[in-house]
């Protein structure tokens, strides 16, 4: 049983501003309630090192691998554990709209024979975290575009 978490956030800011929020990883701690620290070169196959607040009382280190990066448009990263235990894919996608605004799409998928255990213990926290982060990306982009 896979975990699939999706969000669609209409943003009253240009796609370039939304992308800038995603790509400006050193500033995650200023606005991101879920991924409170992040660093990566964003080169495909490079690591992306994060501190993720799955539980409210602590941020745990998480290192994943960049799977795809199309500057200004999309970023995907994930893990692949041995023997099909767990694999994940996290994707940020920014789509410009004709009126100068944009839409941010967030997806997270976790698969593998161990995913039901993850879902049991932290499924709700993951849902909350990705929801909070998605909304915060929209708020941050709006703030930056109007300042």
N, CA, C and O atoms as CSV, one atom per row, in Angstrom:
chain,resi,resn,atom,element,x,y,z
A,1,UNK,N,N,0.848,-1.174,0.000
A,1,UNK,CA,C,0.000,0.000,0.000
A,1,UNK,C,C,0.897,1.243,0.000
A,1,UNK,O,O,1.601,1.514,0.973
A,2,UNK,N,N,0.860,1.976,-1.085
A,2,UNK,CA,C,1.698,3.158,-1.239
A,2,UNK,C,C,1.098,4.351,-0.495
A,2,UNK,O,O,-0.096,4.389,-0.200
A,3,UNK,N,N,1.946,5.301,-0.208
A,3,UNK,CA,C,1.510,6.595,0.301
A,3,UNK,C,C,1.588,7.556,-0.875
A,3,UNK,O,O,2.629,7.663,-1.523
A,4,UNK,N,N,0.497,8.254,-1.154
A,4,UNK,CA,C,0.475,9.259,-2.219
A,4,UNK,C,C,-0.130,10.530,-1.638
A,4,UNK,O,O,-1.263,10.528,-1.158
A,5,UNK,N,N,0.635,11.610,-1.686
A,5,UNK,CA,C,0.181,12.895,-1.162
A,5,UNK,C,C,0.329,13.920,-2.280
A,5,UNK,O,O,1.420,14.115,-2.816
A,6,UNK,N,N,-0.780,14.574,-2.627
A,6,UNK,CA,C,-0.767,15.561,-3.710
A,6,UNK,C,C,-1.395,16.865,-3.233
A,6,UNK,O,O,-2.363,16.872,-2.474
A,7,UNK,N,N,-0.817,17.964,-3.701
A,7,UNK,CA,C,-1.388,19.284,-3.435
A,7,UNK,C,C,-1.298,20.133,-4.691
A,7,UNK,O,O,-0.338,20.042,-5.457
A,8,UNK,N,N,-2.301,20.949,-4.884
A,8,UNK,CA,C,-2.330,21.924,-5.978
A,8,UNK,C,C,-2.615,23.276,-5.344
A,8,UNK,O,O,-3.645,23.459,-4.695
A,9,UNK,N,N,-1.694,24.228,-5.533
A,9,UNK,CA,C,-1.819,25.530,-4.890
A,9,UNK,C,C,-1.797,26.631,-5.948
A,9,UNK,O,O,-0.741,26.907,-6.517
A,10,UNK,N,N,-2.940,27.270,-6.227
A,10,UNK,CA,C,-2.920,28.437,-7.105
A,10,UNK,C,C,-2.182,29.570,-6.382
A,10,UNK,O,O,-2.437,29.830,-5.206
A,11,UNK,N,N,-1.272,30.236,-7.086
A,11,UNK,CA,C,-0.452,31.274,-6.463
A,11,UNK,C,C,-0.600,32.570,-7.254
A,11,UNK,O,O,-0.419,32.592,-8.472
A,12,UNK,N,N,-0.926,33.634,-6.557
A,12,UNK,CA,C,-1.058,34.944,-7.210
A,12,UNK,C,C,0.312,35.608,-7.301
A,12,UNK,O,O,0.530,36.714,-6.807
A,13,UNK,N,N,1.221,34.893,-7.949
A,13,UNK,CA,C,2.585,35.375,-8.177
A,13,UNK,C,C,3.097,34.691,-9.437
A,13,UNK,O,O,2.649,33.596,-9.776
A,14,UNK,N,N,4.035,35.331,-10.134
A,14,UNK,CA,C,4.594,34.716,-11.340
A,14,UNK,C,C,5.332,33.416,-11.029
A,14,UNK,O,O,5.850,33.230,-9.928
A,15,UNK,N,N,5.371,32.532,-12.002
A,15,UNK,CA,C,6.049,31.238,-11.842
A,15,UNK,C,C,7.507,31.414,-11.436
A,15,UNK,O,O,8.033,30.619,-10.657
A,16,UNK,N,N,8.168,32.453,-11.958
A,16,UNK,CA,C,9.585,32.673,-11.625
A,16,UNK,C,C,9.766,32.931,-10.134
A,16,UNK,O,O,10.759,32.509,-9.541
A,17,UNK,N,N,8.813,33.620,-9.535
A,17,UNK,CA,C,8.898,33.905,-8.102
A,17,UNK,C,C,8.672,32.623,-7.304
A,17,UNK,O,O,9.387,32.357,-6.337
A,18,UNK,N,N,7.691,31.836,-7.703
A,18,UNK,CA,C,7.424,30.565,-7.016
A,18,UNK,C,C,8.644,29.661,-7.124
A,18,UNK,O,O,9.060,29.050,-6.140
A,19,UNK,N,N,9.213,29.577,-8.320
A,19,UNK,CA,C,10.403,28.752,-8.497
A,19,UNK,C,C,11.544,29.257,-7.626
A,19,UNK,O,O,12.291,28.469,-7.047
A,20,UNK,N,N,11.672,30.570,-7.539
A,20,UNK,CA,C,12.719,31.147,-6.701
A,20,UNK,C,C,12.595,30.724,-5.251
A,20,UNK,O,O,13.604,30.509,-4.579
A,21,UNK,N,N,11.371,30.603,-4.760
A,21,UNK,CA,C,11.145,30.146,-3.382
A,21,UNK,C,C,11.648,28.710,-3.221
A,21,UNK,O,O,12.323,28.392,-2.242
A,22,UNK,N,N,11.320,27.853,-4.173
A,22,UNK,CA,C,11.729,26.444,-4.103
A,22,UNK,C,C,13.245,26.310,-4.194
A,22,UNK,O,O,13.849,25.533,-3.454
A,23,UNK,N,N,13.855,27.062,-5.095
A,23,UNK,CA,C,15.292,26.916,-5.355
A,23,UNK,C,C,16.168,27.614,-4.317
A,23,UNK,O,O,17.353,27.297,-4.212
A,24,UNK,N,N,15.624,28.545,-3.556
A,24,UNK,CA,C,16.408,29.283,-2.556
A,24,UNK,C,C,16.463,28.492,-1.251
A,24,UNK,O,O,15.913,28.903,-0.229
A,25,UNK,N,N,17.129,27.372,-1.313
A,25,UNK,CA,C,17.158,26.436,-0.190
A,25,UNK,C,C,17.762,26.998,1.091
A,25,UNK,O,O,17.296,26.642,2.173
A,26,UNK,N,N,18.782,27.864,1.023
A,26,UNK,CA,C,19.321,28.401,2.277
A,26,UNK,C,C,18.298,29.183,3.113
A,26,UNK,O,O,18.508,29.380,4.309
A,27,UNK,N,N,17.213,29.622,2.509
A,27,UNK,CA,C,16.200,30.401,3.231
A,27,UNK,C,C,15.015,29.561,3.727
A,27,UNK,O,O,14.065,30.113,4.282
A,28,UNK,N,N,15.056,28.247,3.538
A,28,UNK,CA,C,13.927,27.414,3.961
A,28,UNK,C,C,13.568,27.620,5.432
A,28,UNK,O,O,12.390,27.613,5.789
A,29,UNK,N,N,14.547,27.797,6.259
A,29,UNK,CA,C,14.292,27.978,7.688
A,29,UNK,C,C,13.469,29.210,8.013
A,29,UNK,O,O,12.874,29.293,9.087
A,30,UNK,N,N,13.427,30.180,7.087
A,30,UNK,CA,C,12.674,31.413,7.314
A,30,UNK,C,C,11.173,31.234,7.119
A,30,UNK,O,O,10.382,31.979,7.698
A,31,UNK,N,N,10.776,30.260,6.314
A,31,UNK,CA,C,9.358,30.177,5.951
A,31,UNK,C,C,8.788,28.762,5.936
A,31,UNK,O,O,7.570,28.594,5.987
A,32,UNK,N,N,9.634,27.749,5.867
A,32,UNK,CA,C,9.164,26.384,5.647
A,32,UNK,C,C,8.974,25.645,6.974
A,32,UNK,O,O,9.957,25.388,7.669
A,33,UNK,N,N,7.745,25.300,7.341
A,33,UNK,CA,C,7.515,24.624,8.617
A,33,UNK,C,C,7.838,23.128,8.604
A,33,UNK,O,O,7.873,22.496,9.660
A,34,UNK,N,N,8.073,22.559,7.424
A,34,UNK,CA,C,8.285,21.114,7.307
A,34,UNK,C,C,9.746,20.782,7.013
A,34,UNK,O,O,10.367,20.021,7.755
A,35,UNK,N,N,10.293,21.337,5.956
A,35,UNK,CA,C,11.712,21.152,5.633
A,35,UNK,C,C,12.412,22.414,6.123
A,35,UNK,O,O,12.442,23.426,5.423
A,36,UNK,N,N,12.969,22.349,7.319
A,36,UNK,CA,C,13.481,23.547,7.982
A,36,UNK,C,C,14.909,23.890,7.581
A,36,UNK,O,O,15.406,24.962,7.923
A,37,UNK,N,N,15.568,22.997,6.865
A,37,UNK,CA,C,16.901,23.262,6.319
A,37,UNK,C,C,17.080,22.380,5.091
A,37,UNK,O,O,16.596,21.249,5.049
A,38,UNK,N,N,17.785,22.916,4.084
A,38,UNK,CA,C,17.951,22.164,2.844
A,38,UNK,C,C,19.166,22.683,2.089
A,38,UNK,O,O,19.407,23.888,2.032
A,39,UNK,N,N,19.932,21.756,1.508
A,39,UNK,CA,C,21.053,22.155,0.656
A,39,UNK,C,C,21.275,21.112,-0.424
A,39,UNK,O,O,21.192,19.909,-0.178
A,40,UNK,N,N,21.560,21.597,-1.626
A,40,UNK,CA,C,21.842,20.718,-2.757
A,40,UNK,C,C,22.356,21.553,-3.913
A,40,UNK,O,O,22.033,22.735,-4.033
A,41,UNK,N,N,23.160,20.926,-4.765
A,41,UNK,CA,C,23.579,21.569,-6.014
A,41,UNK,C,C,22.470,21.480,-7.058
A,41,UNK,O,O,22.513,22.184,-8.067
A,42,UNK,N,N,21.491,20.633,-6.827
A,42,UNK,CA,C,20.367,20.340,-7.729
A,42,UNK,C,C,20.800,19.651,-9.016
A,42,UNK,O,O,20.026,19.577,-9.970
A,43,UNK,N,N,22.019,19.151,-9.049
A,43,UNK,CA,C,22.494,18.371,-10.187
A,43,UNK,C,C,21.910,16.964,-10.065
A,43,UNK,O,O,21.923,16.372,-8.986
A,44,UNK,N,N,21.397,16.431,-11.178
A,44,UNK,CA,C,20.831,15.083,-11.163
A,44,UNK,C,C,21.872,14.097,-10.639
A,44,UNK,O,O,23.030,14.132,-11.057
A,45,UNK,N,N,21.472,13.240,-9.747
A,45,UNK,CA,C,22.266,12.224,-9.040
A,45,UNK,C,C,23.007,12.774,-7.824
A,45,UNK,O,O,23.631,12.008,-7.090
A,46,UNK,N,N,22.951,14.083,-7.598
A,46,UNK,CA,C,23.599,14.675,-6.426
A,46,UNK,C,C,22.696,14.517,-5.206
A,46,UNK,O,O,21.486,14.337,-5.341
A,47,UNK,N,N,23.288,14.583,-4.019
A,47,UNK,CA,C,22.461,14.507,-2.813
A,47,UNK,C,C,21.690,15.804,-2.578
A,47,UNK,O,O,22.109,16.886,-2.990
A,48,UNK,N,N,20.573,15.662,-1.914
A,48,UNK,CA,C,19.837,16.800,-1.367
A,48,UNK,C,C,19.712,16.503,0.124
A,48,UNK,O,O,19.100,15.514,0.527
A,49,UNK,N,N,20.304,17.376,0.931
A,49,UNK,CA,C,20.358,17.158,2.380
A,49,UNK,C,C,19.351,18.084,3.057
A,49,UNK,O,O,19.360,19.298,2.855
A,50,UNK,N,N,18.495,17.485,3.854
A,50,UNK,CA,C,17.410,18.242,4.482
A,50,UNK,C,C,17.333,17.939,5.973
A,50,UNK,O,O,17.853,16.932,6.454
A,51,UNK,N,N,16.676,18.831,6.680
A,51,UNK,CA,C,16.207,18.560,8.038
A,51,UNK,C,C,14.696,18.687,7.961
A,51,UNK,O,O,14.159,19.753,7.656
A,52,UNK,N,N,14.021,17.579,8.243
A,52,UNK,CA,C,12.575,17.493,8.049
A,52,UNK,C,C,11.882,17.346,9.401
A,52,UNK,O,O,12.240,16.491,10.211
A,53,UNK,N,N,10.891,18.192,9.626
A,53,UNK,CA,C,10.144,18.167,10.885
A,53,UNK,C,C,8.910,17.277,10.710
A,53,UNK,O,O,7.787,17.760,10.563
A,54,UNK,N,N,9.156,15.956,10.732
A,54,UNK,CA,C,8.041,15.011,10.648
A,54,UNK,C,C,7.255,15.055,11.958
A,54,UNK,O,O,6.026,15.128,11.957
A,55,UNK,N,N,7.969,15.011,13.049
A,55,UNK,CA,C,7.355,15.144,14.369
A,55,UNK,C,C,7.528,16.591,14.829
A,55,UNK,O,O,8.565,17.195,14.555
A,56,UNK,N,N,6.548,17.156,15.513
A,56,UNK,CA,C,6.621,18.572,15.875
A,56,UNK,C,C,7.778,18.931,16.797
A,56,UNK,O,O,8.190,20.090,16.840
A,57,UNK,N,N,8.304,17.971,17.526
A,57,UNK,CA,C,9.321,18.259,18.524
A,57,UNK,C,C,10.753,18.100,18.027
A,57,UNK,O,O,11.691,18.339,18.787
A,58,UNK,N,N,10.945,17.700,16.760
A,58,UNK,CA,C,12.321,17.556,16.274
A,58,UNK,C,C,12.373,17.557,14.751
A,58,UNK,O,O,11.422,17.163,14.076
A,59,UNK,N,N,13.503,18.007,14.233
A,59,UNK,CA,C,13.757,17.945,12.790
A,59,UNK,C,C,14.844,16.896,12.577
A,59,UNK,O,O,15.942,17.006,13.122
A,60,UNK,N,N,14.529,15.893,11.789
A,60,UNK,CA,C,15.485,14.810,11.581
A,60,UNK,C,C,16.213,14.990,10.250
A,60,UNK,O,O,15.621,15.467,9.282
A,61,UNK,N,N,17.493,14.610,10.194
A,61,UNK,CA,C,18.234,14.686,8.935
A,61,UNK,C,C,17.683,13.688,7.922
A,61,UNK,O,O,17.313,12.569,8.277
A,62,UNK,N,N,17.633,14.096,6.679
A,62,UNK,CA,C,17.160,13.240,5.596
A,62,UNK,C,C,17.984,13.568,4.359
A,62,UNK,O,O,18.002,14.713,3.907
A,63,UNK,N,N,18.664,12.567,3.809
A,63,UNK,CA,C,19.423,12.753,2.575
A,63,UNK,C,C,18.786,11.918,1.484
A,63,UNK,O,O,18.567,10.718,1.647
A,64,UNK,N,N,18.491,12.567,0.372
A,64,UNK,CA,C,17.897,11.900,-0.778
A,64,UNK,C,C,18.739,12.225,-2.007
A,64,UNK,O,O,19.771,12.886,-1.894
A,65,UNK,N,N,18.310,11.768,-3.173
A,65,UNK,CA,C,19.057,11.962,-4.414
A,65,UNK,C,C,18.201,12.730,-5.410
A,65,UNK,O,O,17.021,12.428,-5.592
A,66,UNK,N,N,18.808,13.732,-6.058
A,66,UNK,CA,C,18.098,14.493,-7.088
A,66,UNK,C,C,17.869,13.573,-8.281
A,66,UNK,O,O,18.815,13.004,-8.826
A,67,UNK,N,N,16.614,13.430,-8.682
A,67,UNK,CA,C,16.235,12.552,-9.793
A,67,UNK,C,C,16.008,13.330,-11.088
A,67,UNK,O,O,16.275,12.826,-12.178
A,68,UNK,N,N,15.516,14.556,-10.959
A,68,UNK,CA,C,15.241,15.394,-12.130
A,68,UNK,C,C,15.290,16.847,-11.694
A,68,UNK,O,O,14.846,17.194,-10.600
A,69,UNK,N,N,15.837,17.696,-12.564
A,69,UNK,CA,C,15.817,19.130,-12.302
A,69,UNK,C,C,15.719,19.860,-13.628
A,69,UNK,O,O,16.638,19.819,-14.446
A,70,UNK,N,N,14.610,20.519,-13.826
A,70,UNK,CA,C,14.414,21.392,-14.977
A,70,UNK,C,C,14.249,22.782,-14.382
A,70,UNK,O,O,13.177,23.130,-13.886
A,71,UNK,N,N,15.319,23.577,-14.432
A,71,UNK,CA,C,15.341,24.880,-13.772
A,71,UNK,C,C,14.134,25.713,-14.173
A,71,UNK,O,O,13.799,25.826,-15.352
A,72,UNK,N,N,13.494,26.287,-13.178
A,72,UNK,CA,C,12.336,27.126,-13.407
A,72,UNK,C,C,11.031,26.372,-13.542
A,72,UNK,O,O,9.968,26.983,-13.648
A,73,UNK,N,N,11.100,25.045,-13.541
A,73,UNK,CA,C,9.896,24.252,-13.798
A,73,UNK,C,C,9.665,23.120,-12.803
A,73,UNK,O,O,8.614,23.064,-12.165
A,74,UNK,N,N,10.637,22.218,-12.665
A,74,UNK,CA,C,10.383,21.057,-11.801
A,74,UNK,C,C,11.653,20.561,-11.120
A,74,UNK,O,O,12.770,20.742,-11.605
A,75,UNK,N,N,11.430,19.931,-9.982
A,75,UNK,CA,C,12.496,19.312,-9.203
A,75,UNK,C,C,11.926,18.048,-8.586
A,75,UNK,O,O,10.878,18.076,-7.941
A,76,UNK,N,N,12.628,16.933,-8.789
A,76,UNK,CA,C,12.235,15.662,-8.179
A,76,UNK,C,C,13.430,15.069,-7.461
A,76,UNK,O,O,14.564,15.159,-7.932
A,77,UNK,N,N,13.164,14.464,-6.320
A,77,UNK,CA,C,14.212,13.766,-5.583
A,77,UNK,C,C,13.572,12.629,-4.805
A,77,UNK,O,O,12.359,12.608,-4.595
A,78,UNK,N,N,14.404,11.681,-4.377
A,78,UNK,CA,C,13.844,10.548,-3.659
A,78,UNK,C,C,14.898,9.612,-3.120
A,78,UNK,O,O,16.091,9.914,-3.110
A,79,UNK,N,N,14.418,8.459,-2.669
A,79,UNK,CA,C,15.276,7.408,-2.131
A,79,UNK,C,C,14.929,6.092,-2.815
A,79,UNK,O,O,13.847,5.928,-3.379
A,80,UNK,N,N,15.865,5.169,-2.752
A,80,UNK,CA,C,15.630,3.795,-3.211
A,80,UNK,C,C,16.400,2.883,-2.270
A,80,UNK,O,O,17.627,2.799,-2.340
A,81,UNK,N,N,15.685,2.206,-1.397
A,81,UNK,CA,C,16.317,1.305,-0.437
A,81,UNK,C,C,16.399,-0.097,-1.036
A,81,UNK,O,O,15.603,-0.451,-1.905
A,82,UNK,N,N,17.355,-0.886,-0.575
A,82,UNK,CA,C,17.547,-2.231,-1.134
A,82,UNK,C,C,16.329,-3.138,-0.947
A,82,UNK,O,O,15.505,-2.947,-0.053
A,83,UNK,N,N,16.256,-4.120,-1.821
A,83,UNK,CA,C,15.269,-5.202,-1.746
A,83,UNK,C,C,13.824,-4.708,-1.818
A,83,UNK,O,O,12.914,-5.381,-1.333
A,84,UNK,N,N,13.609,-3.545,-2.414
A,84,UNK,CA,C,12.252,-3.026,-2.549
A,84,UNK,C,C,11.620,-2.574,-1.246
A,84,UNK,O,O,10.403,-2.408,-1.164
A,85,UNK,N,N,12.453,-2.372,-0.218
A,85,UNK,CA,C,11.924,-1.987,1.088
A,85,UNK,C,C,11.145,-0.672,1.009
A,85,UNK,O,O,9.981,-0.613,1.405
A,86,UNK,N,N,11.789,0.381,0.497
A,86,UNK,CA,C,11.143,1.686,0.343
A,86,UNK,C,C,11.729,2.397,-0.860
A,86,UNK,O,O,12.926,2.304,-1.129
A,87,UNK,N,N,10.889,3.098,-1.571
A,87,UNK,CA,C,11.344,4.043,-2.591
A,87,UNK,C,C,10.400,5.232,-2.535
A,87,UNK,O,O,9.207,5.091,-2.268
A,88,UNK,N,N,10.964,6.409,-2.792
A,88,UNK,CA,C,10.124,7.600,-2.751
A,88,UNK,C,C,10.434,8.502,-3.928
A,88,UNK,O,O,11.511,8.443,-4.522
A,89,UNK,N,N,9.463,9.335,-4.245
A,89,UNK,CA,C,9.647,10.375,-5.245
A,89,UNK,C,C,8.882,11.600,-4.770
A,89,UNK,O,O,7.669,11.561,-4.569
A,90,UNK,N,N,9.615,12.677,-4.598
A,90,UNK,CA,C,9.053,13.970,-4.190
A,90,UNK,C,C,9.213,14.902,-5.379
A,90,UNK,O,O,10.315,15.038,-5.911
A,91,UNK,N,N,8.130,15.548,-5.806
A,91,UNK,CA,C,8.212,16.413,-6.983
A,91,UNK,C,C,7.578,17.764,-6.705
A,91,UNK,O,O,6.475,17.858,-6.167
A,92,UNK,N,N,8.312,18.816,-7.088
A,92,UNK,CA,C,7.803,20.183,-7.124
A,92,UNK,C,C,7.614,20.524,-8.596
A,92,UNK,O,O,8.509,20.275,-9.403
A,93,UNK,N,N,6.477,21.083,-8.956
A,93,UNK,CA,C,6.217,21.508,-10.331
A,93,UNK,C,C,5.546,22.875,-10.287
A,93,UNK,O,O,4.576,23.079,-9.557
A,94,UNK,N,N,6.073,23.811,-11.077
A,94,UNK,CA,C,5.502,25.152,-11.158
A,94,UNK,C,C,5.046,25.385,-12.593
A,94,UNK,O,O,5.823,25.234,-13.535
A,95,UNK,N,N,3.778,25.755,-12.747
A,95,UNK,CA,C,3.200,25.971,-14.075
A,95,UNK,C,C,2.714,27.421,-14.176
A,95,UNK,O,O,1.860,27.845,-13.397
A,96,UNK,N,N,3.257,28.182,-15.138
A,96,UNK,CA,C,2.779,29.558,-15.320
A,96,UNK,C,C,1.381,29.568,-15.933
A,96,UNK,O,O,1.014,28.674,-16.695
A,97,UNK,N,N,0.613,30.595,-15.586
A,97,UNK,CA,C,-0.726,30.767,-16.160
A,97,UNK,C,C,-0.722,32.023,-17.035
A,97,UNK,O,O,0.110,32.914,-16.864
A,98,UNK,N,N,-1.651,32.072,-17.957
A,98,UNK,CA,C,-1.708,33.179,-18.913
A,98,UNK,C,C,-1.874,34.544,-18.256
A,98,UNK,O,O,-1.433,35.554,-18.806
A,99,UNK,N,N,-2.500,34.583,-17.095
A,99,UNK,CA,C,-2.750,35.869,-16.434
A,99,UNK,C,C,-1.572,36.364,-15.596
A,99,UNK,O,O,-1.701,37.350,-14.871
A,100,UNK,N,N,-0.430,35.689,-15.688
A,100,UNK,CA,C,0.754,36.104,-14.942
A,100,UNK,C,C,0.880,35.469,-13.573
A,100,UNK,O,O,1.880,35.672,-12.885
A,101,UNK,N,N,-0.120,34.704,-13.168
A,101,UNK,CA,C,-0.033,33.963,-11.909
A,101,UNK,C,C,0.505,32.564,-12.219
A,101,UNK,O,O,0.965,32.306,-13.332
A,102,UNK,N,N,0.449,31.684,-11.258
A,102,UNK,CA,C,0.984,30.339,-11.480
A,102,UNK,C,C,0.262,29.325,-10.611
A,102,UNK,O,O,-0.581,29.669,-9.783
A,103,UNK,N,N,0.611,28.085,-10.821
A,103,UNK,CA,C,0.075,27.011,-9.995
A,103,UNK,C,C,1.243,26.127,-9.558
A,103,UNK,O,O,2.072,25.721,-10.373
A,104,UNK,N,N,1.289,25.841,-8.278
A,104,UNK,CA,C,2.319,24.977,-7.713
A,104,UNK,C,C,1.693,23.611,-7.445
A,104,UNK,O,O,0.644,23.511,-6.809
A,105,UNK,N,N,2.349,22.564,-7.940
A,105,UNK,CA,C,1.903,21.187,-7.721
A,105,UNK,C,C,2.957,20.463,-6.892
A,105,UNK,O,O,4.147,20.509,-7.201
A,106,UNK,N,N,2.513,19.808,-5.856
A,106,UNK,CA,C,3.384,19.042,-4.975
A,106,UNK,C,C,2.922,17.591,-4.988
A,106,UNK,O,O,1.739,17.310,-4.793
A,107,UNK,N,N,3.850,16.673,-5.217
A,107,UNK,CA,C,3.514,15.256,-5.096
A,107,UNK,C,C,4.589,14.545,-4.287
A,107,UNK,O,O,5.775,14.862,-4.372
A,108,UNK,N,N,4.142,13.590,-3.512
A,108,UNK,CA,C,5.046,12.726,-2.758
A,108,UNK,C,C,4.471,11.326,-2.845
A,108,UNK,O,O,3.296,11.100,-2.556
A,109,UNK,N,N,5.317,10.391,-3.246
A,109,UNK,CA,C,4.890,8.997,-3.339
A,109,UNK,C,C,5.926,8.128,-2.640
A,109,UNK,O,O,7.127,8.256,-2.875
A,110,UNK,N,N,5.442,7.248,-1.784
A,110,UNK,CA,C,6.299,6.310,-1.066
A,110,UNK,C,C,5.785,4.907,-1.340
A,110,UNK,O,O,4.620,4.600,-1.087
A,111,UNK,N,N,6.660,4.061,-1.856
A,111,UNK,CA,C,6.304,2.683,-2.202
A,111,UNK,C,C,7.255,1.712,-1.519
A,111,UNK,O,O,8.272,2.113,-0.954
A,112,UNK,N,N,6.917,0.451,-1.579
A,112,UNK,CA,C,7.766,-0.600,-1.039
A,112,UNK,C,C,7.041,-1.394,0.028
A,112,UNK,O,O,6.017,-0.970,0.563
A,113,UNK,N,N,7.598,-2.557,0.323
A,113,UNK,CA,C,6.917,-3.444,1.260
A,113,UNK,C,C,6.869,-2.882,2.683
A,113,UNK,O,O,6.055,-3.325,3.493
A,114,UNK,N,N,7.740,-1.903,2.995
A,114,UNK,CA,C,7.744,-1.304,4.332
A,114,UNK,C,C,6.849,-0.062,4.415
A,114,UNK,O,O,6.661,0.489,5.500
A,115,UNK,N,N,6.296,0.382,3.281
A,115,UNK,CA,C,5.505,1.620,3.283
A,115,UNK,C,C,4.256,1.550,4.179
A,115,UNK,O,O,3.881,2.578,4.743
A,116,UNK,N,N,3.591,0.388,4.339
A,116,UNK,CA,C,2.455,0.369,5.274
A,116,UNK,C,C,2.861,0.691,6.717
A,116,UNK,O,O,2.090,1.292,7.465
A,117,UNK,N,N,4.070,0.289,7.098
A,117,UNK,CA,C,4.550,0.586,8.453
A,117,UNK,C,C,4.799,2.090,8.594
A,117,UNK,O,O,4.428,2.699,9.597
A,118,UNK,N,N,5.431,2.678,7.577
A,118,UNK,CA,C,5.663,4.123,7.583
A,118,UNK,C,C,4.328,4.858,7.663
A,118,UNK,O,O,4.174,5.806,8.433
A,119,UNK,N,N,3.375,4.413,6.865
A,119,UNK,CA,C,2.054,5.052,6.856
A,119,UNK,C,C,1.397,4.964,8.232
A,119,UNK,O,O,0.807,5.936,8.704
A,120,UNK,N,N,1.499,3.816,8.865
A,120,UNK,CA,C,0.907,3.626,10.185
A,120,UNK,C,C,1.490,4.597,11.212
A,120,UNK,O,O,0.754,5.208,11.986
A,121,UNK,N,N,2.816,4.734,11.212
A,121,UNK,CA,C,3.472,5.521,12.249
A,121,UNK,C,C,3.576,7.011,11.946
A,121,UNK,O,O,3.493,7.821,12.869
A,122,UNK,N,N,3.756,7.403,10.685
A,122,UNK,CA,C,3.946,8.829,10.387
A,122,UNK,C,C,3.133,9.319,9.185
A,122,UNK,O,O,3.381,10.413,8.679
A,123,UNK,N,N,2.180,8.534,8.732
A,123,UNK,CA,C,1.378,8.934,7.574
A,123,UNK,C,C,0.679,10.271,7.762
A,123,UNK,O,O,0.710,11.119,6.870
A,124,UNK,N,N,0.054,10.464,8.907
A,124,UNK,CA,C,-0.639,11.733,9.173
A,124,UNK,C,C,0.339,12.897,9.258
A,124,UNK,O,O,0.054,13.994,8.777
A,125,UNK,N,N,1.489,12.653,9.869
A,125,UNK,CA,C,2.483,13.717,9.988
A,125,UNK,C,C,3.030,14.111,8.616
A,125,UNK,O,O,3.270,15.290,8.356
A,126,UNK,N,N,3.227,13.123,7.740
A,126,UNK,CA,C,3.680,13.436,6.380
A,126,UNK,C,C,2.621,14.246,5.639
A,126,UNK,O,O,2.945,15.227,4.968
A,127,UNK,N,N,1.370,13.843,5.756
A,127,UNK,CA,C,0.282,14.592,5.117
A,127,UNK,C,C,0.270,16.031,5.616
A,127,UNK,O,O,0.191,16.969,4.822
A,128,UNK,N,N,0.350,16.202,6.918
A,128,UNK,CA,C,0.368,17.540,7.508
A,128,UNK,C,C,1.559,18.339,7.007
A,128,UNK,O,O,1.414,19.495,6.609
A,129,UNK,N,N,2.727,17.729,7.027
A,129,UNK,CA,C,3.945,18.431,6.633
A,129,UNK,C,C,3.924,18.901,5.194
A,129,UNK,O,O,4.258,20.051,4.910
A,130,UNK,N,N,3.532,18.019,4.279
A,130,UNK,CA,C,3.487,18.417,2.871
A,130,UNK,C,C,2.394,19.455,2.627
A,130,UNK,O,O,2.557,20.341,1.789
A,131,UNK,N,N,1.296,19.351,3.344
A,131,UNK,CA,C,0.232,20.348,3.226
A,131,UNK,C,C,0.719,21.716,3.696
A,131,UNK,O,O,0.512,22.723,3.019
A,132,UNK,N,N,1.364,21.743,4.855
A,132,UNK,CA,C,1.881,23.004,5.393
A,132,UNK,C,C,2.947,23.600,4.482
A,132,UNK,O,O,2.959,24.808,4.248
A,133,UNK,N,N,3.837,22.762,3.970
A,133,UNK,CA,C,4.900,23.257,3.095
A,133,UNK,C,C,4.324,23.815,1.795
A,133,UNK,O,O,4.748,24.874,1.333
A,134,UNK,N,N,3.373,23.118,1.213
A,134,UNK,CA,C,2.770,23.575,-0.045
A,134,UNK,C,C,2.106,24.936,0.132
A,134,UNK,O,O,2.289,25.834,-0.690
A,135,UNK,N,N,1.341,25.085,1.200
A,135,UNK,CA,C,0.690,26.368,1.474
A,135,UNK,C,C,1.728,27.457,1.734
A,135,UNK,O,O,1.561,28.595,1.296
A,136,UNK,N,N,2.795,27.110,2.443
A,136,UNK,CA,C,3.835,28.088,2.770
A,136,UNK,C,C,4.581,28.554,1.521
A,136,UNK,O,O,4.974,29.718,1.445
A,137,UNK,N,N,4.784,27.679,0.548
A,137,UNK,CA,C,5.411,28.084,-0.711
A,137,UNK,C,C,4.557,29.159,-1.376
A,137,UNK,O,O,5.080,30.173,-1.839
A,138,UNK,N,N,3.247,28.939,-1.423
A,138,UNK,CA,C,2.346,29.930,-2.008
A,138,UNK,C,C,2.376,31.254,-1.270
A,138,UNK,O,O,2.420,32.314,-1.895
A,139,UNK,N,N,2.353,31.203,0.065
A,139,UNK,CA,C,2.386,32.435,0.864
A,139,UNK,C,C,3.696,33.191,0.677
A,139,UNK,O,O,3.704,34.413,0.529
A,140,UNK,N,N,4.800,32.455,0.684
A,140,UNK,CA,C,6.117,33.091,0.532
A,140,UNK,C,C,6.231,33.755,-0.843
A,140,UNK,O,O,6.718,34.881,-0.948
A,141,UNK,N,N,5.789,33.071,-1.883
A,141,UNK,CA,C,5.861,33.640,-3.235
A,141,UNK,C,C,5.001,34.896,-3.334
A,141,UNK,O,O,5.418,35.885,-3.937
A,142,UNK,N,N,3.822,34.866,-2.755
A,142,UNK,CA,C,2.949,36.039,-2.781
A,142,UNK,C,C,3.603,37.213,-2.051
A,142,UNK,O,O,3.590,38.343,-2.540
A,143,UNK,N,N,4.169,36.939,-0.885
A,143,UNK,CA,C,4.850,37.984,-0.119
A,143,UNK,C,C,5.997,38.590,-0.922
A,143,UNK,O,O,6.139,39.811,-0.979
A,144,UNK,N,N,6.814,37.745,-1.540
A,144,UNK,CA,C,7.955,38.240,-2.310
A,144,UNK,C,C,7.515,39.022,-3.542
A,144,UNK,O,O,8.174,39.987,-3.931
A,145,UNK,N,N,6.421,38.619,-4.151
A,145,UNK,CA,C,5.986,39.290,-5.380
A,145,UNK,C,C,5.313,40.632,-5.106
A,145,UNK,O,O,5.208,41.468,-6.004
A,146,UNK,N,N,4.858,40.840,-3.877
A,146,UNK,CA,C,4.192,42.105,-3.556
A,146,UNK,C,C,5.071,43.039,-2.741
A,146,UNK,O,O,4.643,44.139,-2.388
A,147,UNK,N,N,6.290,42.618,-2.438
A,147,UNK,CA,C,7.165,43.486,-1.623
A,147,UNK,C,C,8.140,44.256,-2.486
A,147,UNK,O,O,8.946,45.029,-1.969
